């Protein structure tokens, strides 16, 4: 069994991953500054499911799952704090989720852009230097995003390098990136920093390029007190999660522009399974491993149609309402990412979007009154071109 430090344990992915790993017998230590709770309030929203305090969550995990999770409130941009926790617990692996994760939040204005860059890059550099200082054998598992690549007219490889002919000779170049927001550019820089220090210090890294995640529960969420946060507003909610809440509240599904934006999606349950596999089957010491983490590929328009069908089967009246696109992005494009690493580790998705949509809506319906309170935060207000 391993000691695993989760940075960003209070988040949508961090909490269910802590439950999954602890249930499998790993020692789990978590750090979070609770910023997503504050930032959600800042934009006039909140989690669809009420969240207990972190200390109460840990107690409920012990009561329902008989697992022990150690939680620290703190900021990963505080290097002394981070190294103190690492020296105390001596982790075998660090999961780095401790970043501002919203593209719209990063594009609101200068202050939000600067915060995103400072928070995300300082936290990543702190992790890198702390590992070098304390134990260079620690496996760093960093949550990246398929959004690092943009929407290129080439197949997205599952590798950090591609071969190219330069001046008539073969050479290796980093796979081209074209991020679509300040947030996404910080993820590109995360990759650049980790790759650079891997090359000079021999760090062991798994760089996960994950698509948008959807879902309300995992196998370990067996009680309301164990639910993870679920965001649905225009700033923090991912597209599937937003659409499900819009369907419940009778808001036309906010398809941006032509709706041809195509991405690779993965359920919350399958994301947990994939992350667990990558941690329990780490790369070789000193290896830099890239994993494209997705299960299904859909356009936004197709997702809207699927949510409409699922909602109507449950008795809801659902409309699709195209909106002018507040973002600057290709609305119809080629999209074909490679996926080999996770299948090689035995990963096969358990969930699919069509079936999971009904479960999500059923889970959310009892909270309709709570969702209604935050209705004003759902429609897009953040524009890429100010």
NORCOR-V697729 format. One record per residue. PSI is psi in degrees with one decimal (NA if undefined). OMEGA is omega as a letter, one per 20 degrees, with the letter a starting at -180 (none if undefined). BURIAL is + if it has 9 or more other C-alpha atoms within 8 Angstrom, else -. Layout:
psi=[PSI & PSI]
omega=[OMEGA & OMEGA]
burial=[BURIAL & BURIAL]
//
This chain:
psi=[154.5 & 158.6 & 121.2 & 125.7 & 119.2 & 115.8 & 117.7 & 39.4 & -18.9 & -1.7 & 179.7 & -39.8 & -35.3 & -43.9 & -50.7 & -29.1 & -39.6 & -43.3 & -44.4 & -48.0 & -41.8 & -40.2 & -29.1 & 3.4 & 1.3 & 151.2 & 120.3 & 127.1 & 136.1 & 146.5 & 139.1 & 142.0 & 3.9 & 26.4 & -35.4 & -35.0 & -43.3 & -42.2 & -33.4 & -42.5 & -37.2 & -38.2 & 11.4 & 29.9 & -171.8 & 172.3 & 141.6 & -38.3 & 129.6 & 136.2 & 127.4 & 163.2 & 152.7 & -41.0 & -36.9 & -36.4 & -45.6 & -41.7 & -41.0 & -35.0 & -38.4 & -41.4 & -42.9 & -30.9 & -6.8 & 47.8 & 151.9 & 126.7 & 132.0 & 125.9 & 136.5 & 130.3 & 122.6 & 173.1 & 127.2 & -17.0 & -7.6 & 100.3 & -42.4 & -40.7 & -47.3 & -47.1 & -32.9 & -44.5 & -41.2 & -41.0 & -35.4 & -41.6 & -16.3 & 64.6 & 150.4 & -27.0 & 149.4 & 127.1 & 118.1 & 95.0 & 4.6 & 61.1 & 155.9 & 120.8 & 9.0 & 124.3 & -49.4 & -39.6 & -39.5 & -14.2 & 8.2 & -43.7 & -176.1 & -44.9 & -42.1 & -34.5 & -45.7 & -43.2 & -45.0 & -46.0 & -48.8 & -49.4 & -48.9 & -42.6 & -36.7 & -40.5 & -42.2 & -44.8 & -36.6 & -42.3 & -46.1 & -50.3 & -34.0 & -41.7 & -44.9 & -41.2 & -40.3 & -46.7 & 99.0 & -7.7 & -6.7 & 134.1 & 119.9 & 117.4 & 108.8 & 129.9 & 108.9 & -156.4 & 144.4 & -18.5 & -11.4 & -31.9 & -18.6 & -142.3 & 72.5 & 159.9 & 29.2 & 159.3 & 132.5 & 112.9 & 160.1 & 64.4 & 153.4 & -25.0 & 154.1 & 154.4 & 142.0 & 156.2 & 114.8 & 119.5 & 38.1 & 2.1 & 150.5 & 139.5 & 164.5 & 133.9 & 152.4 & 138.0 & 127.8 & 140.2 & 149.6 & 82.0 & 158.4 & 12.0 & 168.9 & -42.7 & -49.6 & -33.3 & -33.9 & -32.0 & -35.9 & -44.4 & -34.0 & -49.4 & -44.8 & -44.8 & -47.5 & -41.1 & -42.5 & -48.4 & -25.7 & -43.4 & -34.9 & -22.6 & -6.7 & 32.1 & 152.2 & 118.6 & 137.0 & 118.0 & 106.9 & 122.5 & 92.3 & 143.4 & 175.9 & 142.2 & 143.3 & 156.1 & 160.0 & -14.1 & 163.6 & 177.7 & -29.5 & -14.5 & 82.9 & 0.4 & 152.9 & -32.2 & -12.4 & 3.1 & 148.1 & 167.1 & 154.4 & 107.8 & 144.9 & 1.0 & 172.9 & -20.9 & -44.5 & -20.4 & 134.6 & 162.0 & -43.7 & -45.7 & -40.1 & -47.0 & -38.4 & -42.4 & -39.5 & -39.4 & -40.9 & -38.1 & -0.7 & 21.2 & 126.6 & 134.7 & 127.4 & 79.1 & 122.0 & 122.9 & -133.5 & -19.1 & 12.0 & 3.3 & 122.6 & 133.8 & 167.3 & 125.6 & 158.9 & 142.2 & 159.0 & -42.7 & -45.4 & -31.0 & -42.4 & -40.8 & -42.7 & -46.1 & -40.1 & -43.0 & -42.8 & -32.5 & -40.9 & -13.6 & 72.3 & 161.6 & 168.2 & 152.7 & 129.5 & 7.8 & 147.0 & 113.7 & 132.1 & 134.0 & 117.4 & 112.7 & 95.8 & 167.4 & -31.7 & 150.7 & 125.3 & 155.9 & 160.2 & -39.4 & -42.7 & -40.6 & -43.2 & -42.1 & -39.6 & -40.0 & -41.7 & -47.1 & -44.4 & -43.2 & -42.7 & -33.3 & -22.4 & 11.0 & 9.9 & 151.1 & 113.8 & 130.1 & 153.8 & 124.3 & 92.9 & 139.9 & 153.1 & 137.6 & 118.2 & -12.8 & 166.2 & 104.2 & 158.7 & 129.1 & -13.1 & 131.4 & 167.4 & 144.8 & 111.4 & 81.8 & 149.5 & 150.0 & 106.0 & -34.3 & -52.2 & -45.2 & -33.5 & -21.5 & 3.1 & 17.2 & 124.8 & 126.5 & 138.1 & -24.8 & 156.3 & 153.6 & -42.4 & -47.5 & -37.1 & -25.6 & -42.9 & -41.8 & -40.5 & -47.6 & -41.3 & -39.6 & -33.1 & -26.7 & -40.4 & -13.7 & 19.5 & -43.7 & -40.4 & -43.1 & -38.8 & -32.9 & -27.2 & 22.4 & -35.8 & -15.4 & 0.3 & -44.0 & 145.4 & 132.5 & -22.7 & 124.3 & 133.2 & -39.8 & 102.8 & NA]
omega=[a & r & a & r & r & r & a & a & a & a & a & r & a & a & r & r & r & r & a & a & r & r & r & r & r & r & a & r & a & r & r & r & r & a & a & r & a & a & r & r & r & a & r & a & r & r & r & r & r & a & r & r & a & a & r & r & a & r & r & r & r & a & a & a & a & r & r & r & r & a & r & r & a & a & a & r & r & a & a & r & a & a & r & r & a & r & a & a & r & a & r & a & r & r & a & r & a & a & r & a & a & r & r & r & a & a & a & a & a & a & a & r & a & r & a & a & a & a & a & a & r & r & r & r & r & r & a & a & r & r & r & a & a & a & a & r & a & r & r & r & a & r & r & a & r & r & r & a & a & a & a & r & r & r & a & a & r & a & r & a & r & r & r & r & a & a & r & a & r & r & r & r & r & r & a & r & r & a & a & r & r & r & a & r & r & r & r & a & r & r & a & r & a & r & a & a & r & a & a & a & r & r & r & a & r & a & a & r & a & r & r & a & r & r & a & a & r & a & a & a & a & a & a & a & a & a & r & r & a & a & a & a & a & a & a & a & r & a & a & a & r & a & a & r & r & r & a & a & r & r & r & a & a & r & a & r & a & r & r & r & a & a & r & a & r & r & r & r & a & r & r & r & a & r & r & r & a & r & a & r & a & r & r & r & r & a & r & a & r & r & r & a & r & a & a & r & a & r & r & r & r & r & r & r & a & r & r & a & a & a & a & r & r & r & r & r & a & r & r & a & r & r & r & a & r & a & r & a & r & a & r & a & r & r & a & r & r & r & a & a & a & r & r & r & r & a & r & a & r & a & r & a & a & a & a & a & r & r & r & a & r & r & a & a & r & a & a & a & r & r & a & a & a & a & a & a & a & a & a & r & a & a & a & r & a & none]
burial=[- & - & + & + & + & + & + & + & + & + & + & + & + & + & + & + & + & + & + & + & + & + & + & - & - & + & + & + & + & + & + & + & - & - & - & - & - & - & - & + & + & - & - & + & + & + & + & + & + & - & + & - & - & - & - & - & + & + & - & + & + & + & - & - & - & - & + & + & + & - & + & - & - & + & + & + & + & + & + & - & + & + & + & - & - & + & - & - & - & - & + & + & + & + & + & + & + & + & + & + & - & + & + & + & + & + & + & + & - & - & - & + & + & - & + & + & + & - & + & + & + & + & + & + & + & + & + & + & - & + & + & + & - & + & - & + & + & + & + & + & + & + & + & + & + & + & + & + & + & + & + & + & - & - & + & + & + & + & + & - & - & + & - & - & - & - & - & - & - & - & - & - & - & - & + & - & - & - & + & + & + & + & + & + & + & + & + & + & + & + & + & - & + & + & + & - & + & + & - & - & - & + & + & + & + & + & + & + & + & + & + & + & + & + & + & + & + & + & - & + & + & - & - & - & - & + & + & + & + & + & + & + & + & + & + & + & + & + & - & + & + & + & + & + & + & + & + & + & + & + & + & + & + & + & + & + & + & + & + & + & + & + & + & + & + & + & + & + & + & + & + & + & + & + & + & + & + & + & + & - & - & - & + & - & - & + & + & + & + & + & + & + & + & + & + & - & + & + & + & + & + & - & + & + & + & + & + & + & - & + & + & + & - & - & - & + & - & + & + & + & - & + & - & - & - & + & - & - & - & - & + & + & + & - & + & - & + & + & + & + & + & + & + & - & + & - & + & - & - & - & + & + & - & - & - & + & + & + & - & + & + & - & - & + & - & - & + & + & - & - & + & - & - & + & - & - & + & + & - & + & - & + & + & + & - & -]
//
